[in-house]
Amino acid sequence: MKKLRVGIVGAGNIANSAHLPAYQKLTDIVEVVAIADIVPERAKASAEKFGIPHYYASVEELLANEDVDYVDVCTWTAAHAPVCIAAAKAGKNILCEKPLAATLEQGLAMEKAVKEAGVQFMLAVVTRYGAEQFKFRELYEQGVFGEIYAAKCQYVRRRGTPGGWFTNKAIAGGGPVLDIGVHAIDRTWYLMDRPKPVSCSAEVSYRIGDYQTKGVSRWKPYGDTDEKVFDTEDSAMVFFRFEGGKTMVAEIAWAINGPEISGIQIFGSKAGCTFGPLTVYGENEEGYLADTKPEVVGNNYFVEEIRHFVTCLNEGKTPISPIDDAVTVQKMLDAIYRSAEAHAEVKI
């Protein structure tokens, strides 16, 4: 396998806490040769901490000075489109953190640039790359679950609203729907075998807002200044319809007066399952109801995600989270906000 060269754009939390530590475990197949950030001091600090040879103040500087095989986009959401479009026009492959973009329009512009340039694109939706998800897909391909026709996903925090740019809609694109909801919705849709979305009925809540609950601290992005802009939602309740009469229910929250819960339930015609640990709900060989827990060896999601992309680039394969999937999920996220605004079901 050819050892690839990557340039990272964005020296914030996701780069420093997840991507860069993962690259340190993959030095045999990929080398980080440069990092860029609109705050050069942040790029310099990351370069010094992780032994990266060069740092720059923009994606344009990085592309002009470095020969990279792909660009890893770790910026805030509103910057995904300009950075990815610049990389595509330079003929570089792209690994981009979730969500695809701050708006559907930006996502469609990214898709256009990627396809016109003929470069490879993978959305970094890391929960697709967990060991339990891989095992589920193996069992699904074996026919264990039959037809998957319904699912439910939850990513609910009681008081877990981040600070900094995350609550600034102009930069983040939205609140928990785009931040954590994308993980739950994307993974569940993927595990359902990507049924074609038809419609969405949703409501989002702004009732709790910028809470000042005692005893609760807020996580802030690495190196970020708190702008105190707060115009994003607290939570969302969602119902998706897909072709073939398939459905998904999603519950998402940064802040809600209820218990914290995160999980997925999959319902198939022959069996269903939950995760953490992976548990299959079906029947045994004698026809009795049976709950089984397949053996699963845990893995590092971020390491496997990056390893998968590097392998795909080397072997000329399409990754399991390509641009087409990214755009479809962005359309689903966009439909949540459109439905909530209309207080009615909307077409996707």
C-alpha positions in Angstrom: 0.0 0.0 0.0 1.3 3.4 -1.0 2.0 5.7 1.9 -0.2 8.8 1.4 0.4 12.5 2.3 -2.4 14.5 4.0 -2.8 18.1 4.8 -5.2 19.0 7.6 -7.3 22.2 7.5 -8.6 23.3 10.9 -6.6 23.0 14.1 -9.5 22.9 16.5 -10.9 20.3 18.8 -11.8 17.5 16.3 -8.3 17.7 14.7 -6.4 17.8 18.0 -8.5 15.3 20.0 -9.4 12.8 17.3 -7.9 13.0 13.9 -4.3 13.8 14.8 -4.1 11.1 17.5 -5.5 8.6 15.0 -2.9 9.6 12.4 -0.2 8.9 15.0 -1.4 5.3 15.0 -1.3 5.0 11.2 2.2 6.3 10.4 2.8 3.2 8.2 0.1 4.2 5.7 -0.3 8.0 5.9 1.8 11.0 6.8 0.5 14.4 8.0 2.7 16.9 6.1 1.0 20.1 6.9 -1.8 21.8 8.9 -3.6 25.1 8.3 -5.9 27.2 10.4 -7.3 30.8 10.0 -5.6 31.4 13.4 -2.0 30.6 12.5 -1.0 30.3 16.2 -3.4 27.3 16.5 -1.9 25.7 13.4 1.6 26.3 14.8 0.7 24.8 18.2 -0.7 21.7 16.6 2.3 21.3 14.3 4.7 21.5 17.2 2.6 19.1 19.4 2.2 16.4 16.7 5.5 16.9 14.8 3.9 18.2 11.6 6.6 19.8 9.3 4.6 22.8 8.0 1.8 25.0 9.0 -0.2 27.6 7.1 -2.9 30.3 7.6 -5.3 29.0 4.9 -6.2 26.1 2.7 -5.0 28.1 -0.3 -1.5 28.5 1.2 -1.4 24.8 2.0 -2.4 23.7 -1.5 0.0 26.1 -3.1 3.0 24.8 -1.1 2.3 21.1 -0.4 2.0 18.0 -2.6 -0.7 16.1 -0.7 -2.8 13.1 -1.7 -5.9 14.4 0.2 -7.1 17.2 2.4 -8.7 16.4 5.8 -11.2 19.1 6.6 -11.7 19.7 10.3 -13.0 23.3 10.3 -16.3 24.6 11.7 -19.3 23.7 9.6 -19.7 26.8 7.5 -16.1 26.5 6.3 -16.6 23.0 4.9 -17.9 24.2 1.6 -15.2 26.7 0.7 -12.4 24.5 1.9 -13.7 21.4 0.1 -14.4 23.3 -3.1 -10.8 24.7 -3.1 -9.4 21.2 -2.5 -11.5 19.7 -5.3 -10.5 22.5 -7.8 -6.9 21.7 -6.9 -7.5 18.0 -7.8 -7.2 16.8 -4.2 -9.2 14.0 -2.6 -11.2 15.0 0.4 -12.0 13.6 3.9 -14.5 16.0 5.5 -15.8 16.0 9.0 -19.6 15.8 9.6 -22.0 17.3 8.8 -21.4 17.8 5.1 -22.3 21.5 5.3 -24.1 24.3 7.1 -26.9 24.4 4.5 -28.2 22.1 1.8 -27.2 24.7 -0.8 -23.6 24.5 0.4 -23.7 20.8 0.3 -24.9 20.7 -3.3 -22.2 23.1 -4.3 -19.6 20.7 -2.7 -21.1 17.8 -4.6 -20.9 19.7 -7.9 -17.2 20.6 -7.3 -16.3 17.0 -6.3 -17.9 15.4 -9.2 -16.7 17.9 -11.8 -13.1 17.5 -10.5 -13.4 13.7 -10.4 -11.8 13.5 -6.9 -12.7 11.0 -4.2 -14.7 12.3 -1.3 -15.6 10.7 2.1 -17.7 12.2 4.8 -16.2 11.5 8.2 -19.3 10.1 10.0 -17.2 8.2 12.4 -20.0 6.0 13.9 -20.3 4.0 10.7 -16.8 2.6 11.5 -17.4 1.0 14.9 -16.8 -2.7 15.4 -20.5 -3.3 16.3 -21.6 -1.6 13.1 -19.3 -3.8 11.0 -20.6 -6.9 12.8 -24.2 -5.8 12.2 -23.5 -5.4 8.5 -21.9 -8.9 8.4 -25.1 -10.4 10.0 -27.3 -8.3 7.8 -25.6 -9.6 4.6 -26.1 -13.2 6.0 -29.9 -12.5 6.1 -30.2 -12.6 9.9 -32.5 -9.6 10.1 -34.5 -10.1 6.9 -36.0 -6.9 5.6 -35.3 -3.9 7.9 -38.4 -1.7 7.8 -38.2 0.5 10.9 -35.7 2.0 13.3 -35.5 4.4 16.2 -32.5 6.5 17.2 -31.8 8.8 20.2 -29.0 11.1 21.0 -30.3 13.0 24.0 -28.4 15.1 26.5 -30.1 16.6 29.6 -27.8 19.6 29.7 -25.0 19.3 27.1 -25.0 22.4 25.0 -21.5 23.3 23.9 -20.1 26.8 23.9 -18.3 28.9 21.4 -19.3 28.8 17.7 -21.6 25.7 18.1 -24.5 27.9 19.1 -24.0 30.5 16.3 -26.2 29.4 13.5 -24.3 31.4 10.9 -21.2 29.3 11.6 -22.6 26.0 12.8 -25.6 25.8 10.5 -27.8 24.6 13.3 -27.8 23.1 16.8 -28.0 19.5 18.0 -29.6 18.4 14.7 -26.4 19.1 12.8 -24.0 18.5 15.7 -25.0 15.2 17.2 -28.2 14.4 15.4 -26.3 13.8 12.2 -24.4 10.9 13.9 -27.6 9.2 15.0 -29.6 9.7 11.8 -26.7 8.9 9.5 -25.7 5.7 11.3 -29.3 4.5 11.5 -30.1 5.2 7.9 -26.9 3.5 6.9 -27.7 0.4 9.0 -31.2 0.4 7.4 -29.4 -0.1 4.1 -29.9 3.5 2.9 -33.6 3.5 2.0 -34.7 6.4 -0.2 -36.1 9.2 2.0 -39.6 10.4 1.0 -40.8 12.8 3.7 -40.1 14.2 7.1 -42.3 15.5 9.9 -40.5 17.3 12.7 -40.6 19.9 15.4 -37.6 21.6 17.0 -37.6 23.4 20.4 -36.0 26.7 21.5 -37.6 26.6 24.9 -34.6 26.1 27.2 -32.1 28.1 25.3 -29.0 29.6 27.0 -29.5 28.0 30.4 -27.6 28.9 33.5 -28.2 25.7 35.4 -26.1 25.4 38.6 -23.5 22.7 38.7 -23.3 22.3 34.9 -20.3 23.3 33.0 -20.1 23.7 29.2 -17.6 22.2 26.9 -16.0 24.7 24.6 -14.2 24.2 21.3 -10.4 24.0 21.5 -8.9 27.5 21.3 -12.3 29.1 20.7 -13.5 32.4 22.1 -17.0 32.5 23.4 -18.9 34.8 21.1 -22.1 34.4 23.2 -24.2 34.1 20.1 -27.1 31.7 20.9 -29.6 31.2 18.1 -29.7 27.4 17.7 -32.4 24.9 18.8 -32.4 22.8 22.0 -33.9 19.6 20.7 -35.8 18.0 17.8 -38.4 15.2 17.5 -38.4 13.7 14.0 -40.3 11.1 11.9 -38.9 10.1 8.5 -40.7 8.1 5.8 -38.8 6.1 3.2 -39.8 4.2 0.1 -41.4 0.9 0.7 -43.2 2.0 3.8 -40.0 2.1 5.9 -39.7 4.6 8.8 -37.3 6.1 11.3 -38.0 8.0 14.5 -35.2 10.3 15.8 -35.0 12.1 19.2 -32.2 14.7 19.5 -31.3 17.1 22.2 -28.5 19.2 23.7 -30.9 20.3 26.5 -34.1 18.7 27.6 -35.8 18.0 30.9 -35.4 14.2 30.8 -32.9 11.4 31.1 -29.8 11.3 28.9 -29.9 8.5 26.4 -28.1 7.4 23.3 -28.9 4.4 21.2 -30.3 2.8 18.1 -33.0 0.1 17.7 -33.3 -1.7 14.4 -36.4 -3.7 13.5 -36.3 -6.4 10.8 -38.8 -8.9 9.5 -36.7 -11.8 11.0 -34.9 -10.1 13.9 -34.0 -6.8 15.3 -31.2 -5.4 17.4 -29.8 -2.8 19.7 -26.2 -1.6 20.2 -23.9 -1.1 23.2 -23.5 -4.1 23.4 -24.8 -5.4 20.1 -27.8 -7.6 21.0 -29.9 -9.5 18.4 -33.6 -10.0 19.2 -34.9 -13.0 17.2 -35.8 -16.7 17.5 -33.5 -19.7 18.1 -33.4 -22.9 16.0 -36.2 -24.4 18.0 -38.5 -21.4 17.3 -38.4 -19.8 20.8 -37.7 -16.1 21.3 -34.0 -15.5 21.9 -31.7 -12.6 22.7 -28.1 -13.2 21.5 -25.0 -11.0 21.9 -22.5 -11.7 19.1 -18.8 -11.5 20.0 -17.4 -8.2 19.0 -13.9 -6.9 19.5 -13.9 -3.1 20.0 -12.0 -0.7 17.8 -10.9 2.9 17.5 -13.6 4.5 15.3 -11.4 7.4 14.1 -8.5 5.1 13.3 -10.7 2.7 11.3 -12.4 5.6 9.5 -9.0 7.1 8.3 -7.6 3.6 7.5 -10.7 2.9 5.4 -10.3 6.1 3.4 -6.6 5.6 2.8 -7.3 2.0 1.7 -10.0 3.2 -0.7 -7.7 5.8 -2.3 -5.0 3.1 -2.7 -7.3 0.6 -4.2 -9.5 2.9 -6.2 -12.6 1.9 -4.3 -15.6 4.1 -3.2 -15.7 4.6 0.6 -18.8 3.5 2.5 -19.7 7.2 3.3 -19.3 8.8 -0.2 -20.6 12.2 -1.4 -23.9 10.8 -2.6 -24.7 9.5 1.0 -23.5 12.8 2.4 -25.9 14.8 0.2 -28.8 12.5 1.0 -28.3 12.9 4.7 -27.9 16.6 4.3 -31.3 16.7 2.6 -32.8 14.8 5.5 -31.3 17.3 8.0 -32.6 20.2 5.9 -36.1 18.6 5.9 -36.1 18.6 9.7 -35.8 22.4 9.8 -38.2 22.9 6.9 -40.8 20.7 8.5 -40.4 22.5 11.9 -40.8 25.9 10.3 -43.9 24.8 8.4 -45.3 22.7 11.4 -46.2 20.1 8.7 -44.8 17.1 6.9 -42.5 18.1 4.0 -41.2 16.2 1.0 -37.5 15.3 0.8 
